Amino acid sequence: MTPPFEIGEKLPGLVRQMLAGYESDPVLRHIDRAVLPSRAETEEMIGYLLELMYPGFFGRQDLTRHNIPYHVGELLSRIGRLAYRQICKCLNCVEETGKLSPDTGVPRETRARTVTLDFLARLPVIRHALAGDVQAAFDGDPAALNTDEVVLAYPGTLAITIYRLAHGLHELGVPLLPRMMTEWGHAHTGIDIHPGAKVGQNFFIDHGTGVVIGETAVIGDNVKMYQGVTLGALSIPKDERGRAIRTTKRHPTVRDAVTLYANAIVLGGETVVGESSVIGGSVFVTSTVPANSTVSINPPELRVRDRTRREGKDGQRTWLPDYQI
């Protein structure tokens, strides 16, 4: 039988080393400060929100027209309690760091309650937008059997759902929590959409892995993009003290009915992709594209070597010559 492990006399020394590290690297500690928002409760809230947006697809399965009113009421109550608690913590933490000035006339709890009620009031509008996204995915992908498959199996649908919910909180001025939500979506789908981005109706991300949409990106209606697309920044502008200016538009604008194929990279806050344009796969765009344009790159030269052997009259084996395609 293996004896139990004991640190023994080495424990005090290890504790001192860890404490010394906390002092020397304060950016990695959160001690004697306001309580942080909870990842576990945020994930719990996301679960209830998914159940509310897509009844019968997530969570409870035995729903009928008779019991659905009670189910929705319970979900809204749970979401409200979790959101209120997390919003209070987020406001407290950001005020503590000086990144958000406290409203001296309104208690934090009152602000959190108002924001929570405003967020709950937005949920029907968000769900209507999601219905358009799901339909766009079904219409845009011939591999989809039906809209049920789009909801149950498409990572783009999940990522867009979490984004739209987080964006609602972002628009209400909630710090931290929207980013925690979209990073949950990022971890589960491989699709990174900042909650500050502005996305229009009927948005479809096909396959999706590796998609990155930056904070100040603007996307119009009926836009379709494939895996690996980046809507990013060319550079981060700095002030006279060398600090990043975070209020400038750093990411591109994509107008209505644009298609961006796999691994396309579009950069820059002044870059605009015009309406109904097509951005081909693996292109690199840093300037404005006129409406109704197609952007592509010249295909690379490929060299193919035939690996079969041919025996000559002298008995020597030689490779067949290369050829290009």
N, C-alpha and C positions, 0 to 999 in steps of 0.2 A: 504494500500500500504506500502510495506517495505521501510523504509528510507535508503538512500545510506550509505555505510560504510565509515567511516573516522577514520584514526589512531589518528589524532589530536596531542596532546602534547607529546604522546609517541614516535612519529616518530624520533626525534633527538636522543633519547637514544638508540633506536633499531639500527639506523645507526651506532652509535659509537660502539656498541657491535659487529656488523658485521665487521666493519673495524678493530677492535682489533683482531678478529678471523683471518682476512686475514694476519695480521702481525705475529701472533703467529703460524699459520699453513701455511707457504708459499708454501708447496708442493701442496696445493689445489687451488692455484691462478695462473693466467697467465696475469699479469698486467705490463705495460711498457716494453713489450717484442714483438718479432716478431709475426706477424699474423699467427695463426695456420691454417693448412689445414681445409677445410670445409667438414663437414659430409654431408651436403645437396648436395654439388656439387659432392662429391664422389659417393653418391647414384645415382645422375643423370647420371654420367659417367657409372656406372654399368648398368643402364637401357639401355643406348645406346650400350654398349658392348654386352649385351645379345641379343639385336635386331640385331646386326651385326653378331654374331655367329650363331643365329638361326632365319634367316629371315622368317617372316610369323608366327612364334610361339610367339614372343614378339613384342609389339608395333604395327606398321602399318600392316594392314591385306590385303589391296587391291594391293598386289604386283604382277607384271607381268614381263615377260622377257623384256618388253619394258621400264618399269620405274625403274627396279631394279638398273641399273647403276647410275642413278641420286640419288636414295635413298642411295646407299652405299657411294657415294661421300659425301653426306650431313652428314651421320653418322660419317664417318672418320674425317671430318672437325670439327664436334662438339666434338668428343672424343679427338681429338688433342688439341683443345683449352682448354678443361677442364683439361686434363692430364698435359699440360704445366703449367697451372696456379697452380695446386695442387703440382706438382713437385717442382716448384720454392719455394712455401711456405714450403714444407718439408725440402728442402735443407737449407733454411734460418733458420728454427727453430732448426735443429740439429746442424748446425754450431754455432749458438748462445750458445748452451749448452756445446760446446766443444767436443761433441761426434763424430763430423765429421770435419776433418781438411779442411779448405777452400783451393781450388786450386787457388793459387794467380795468376797463369798465365791465367786462363780462367774465365771470368765473370759467375756468377751463372746462369744468363738468357741463356747464350750460352750453358752451360752444360745441363740445363733443356730442351732446344730445341733439342740438340743432343739425349738425352735420350728418349724424346717423339717420335722422328722420328724412333729411333731404336725399340721402343715398337710397334709402328704402323706396322713396317716391320715384326715383329714377329707374328702378328695376324693370317695370313694364316696358319702358322705352328701350332699355338695353336688350330685353328679350326680343322685342320686335326687330331690332337690328340683327340679332343672332339668327332669326328665322331667314332673313335675306342672305346671310353668310352661308348657312347650310344649303339653301337652294342654289346659290352660286357654285358651291362645291359640287353638288350633284349635276348641275347643268354643264359644268366645265370639265368633268372627269368621266369619260365613257366607261371606266372600270368600275364605277360605283353602281351597285345593284339597286339601291334606293337611298332615301334620305336617312333611314335608320342606320345604315352602315356608316354614313358620313358622321353621324353623332357618336356612334359607338366606337369607331375605329380610326378616325382621321385625326392625326396629331395637329394639323392646321386648325381644325375646328376647336380643339381644346385650347390651343394657344390663343386664338382670337377671342374665345369666350373669356378666359382669364384676363386678357388685355382689356376688353371692353368694361368689365367689372372694375378693374383697377383704375382705368382711365376715369371712370365716374368718380371715384374717390379723389384722384389727382385733381380733377377740375374743381372739387370742393375744397382744395387746399390742404388735404391731409398729407403729412409727410410720412416717410418710411414705409407705411403699410402698403401703398400701391406697389412699390418696388419689391417688397417681400412677396407679394402675390405673383407678379410677373416672373420673378426668379423661380418661384415654385413651378410655374408653367414652363419656363426655360428648362429646368431640370428634368421635367417629365416628357418634354417633346423635342428638345434640341432647337427650339425656335425662341429667339430673344427679341421681344418687343418691349421697348421702354414704355411705361404707362403715360409718359408725356406726349408721345407721338399722336398725331391726329389722323384717324383712319375713317374714310367714307363708308358708304353702304356697299353691300354685296362683295365683300372682300374674300378672296380665295387664295390660300397657300397650299400648293400641291406638293406632296411628299414632305417638304418643309425643313428637313434637318440642315442646320447651319445658317438659317435665315437670321439676319440681324437688321433691326429697324431702330434707328437712333431716336433720341429724345425729341428733337425738333423736326423730325421728318413729317411731311404732310402728304397724305395719300388720298386721292379722289375716290369716286364711286366706280364700281365694276372693274377693279384692278385685280389682276391675277399674277402671282409670282410662284416660281419653282424653288427647289432646294438650293441652298448656298447663296442666295441673293443677299447683298449687303447694301443698305441705305445708310451710308456712314459719313464721317467728317473728314475733310482734307487735312485740317490742322486745328489746334485749339488756340484761339486768339488770347493774348495775354495783355494785362494792363502795364502801366509804367513800372510797377513793382515786381513784374514777372509772374503775377498770379493769373490763373485761368479766368477768363471772362465767361461766366456761365449763362448769361442772359442773351447771347447772340444766337442767331439761327445757324446751326452748324451742319445740318443734314438736308438732303434734297427734297424737292417737291415733285410728286408724281401725279399728273393730272388723270382725269377720268379715262376708263377703258384702255389702260396701258397693260401690256403683258411683258413681264421680265422673266427671261428664261434662266436656266440653271447657272449658278456661279457668276451671274452678272454683278458688277460692282459699280455703284453710282454714288459719287462723293461730292460733298460741298453744299453749303447753305444757299448759295446762289444758283445752284444747278436745278433746272426745271426740265422734266421729261414731259413733252407736250402730249395733248390728248390723242388717244387712239394710236400711239406709237408702240413699236415692238423693239425691245432691247434683247438682242441675241445672247446666246450662252457664252459665258466667259469673257464678255467685253468689259472694258474699263472706261467709264464715262465720268468726266470731270467738268463738262461744259453743257450748256443748255441744248436740248434736242427739240427741234421744231415739231409741231403737231403732225400726225399722220406720217411719221418717219419710221424707217427700219434701220437699226444700228447693228452691224455685224462685223466680224473680223475675217480676214482672208484665212482660208483653211491652211493649216501647216502642211509641210511636205513630209510625207510618211515613206519610210523605206522598209520594204518587206523582204526578208530572206527566206528562201525555200529551203527547208531543212532536210529534204530528201536527198539521197546520195545517188550519183550516177557513175557507173564503172566504165572507164575508157578502154580502148583496145590494148593498152599496155598493162592492164590489170590494176591501174591506180584509181582510187576513188577520189572524186572531186566534187566540190559544192557547185550547185547550179548558181548562175549569176543572180545578183540582187536585181530588183526592179522597183520602180516607184509607183505610188498611186496618189 
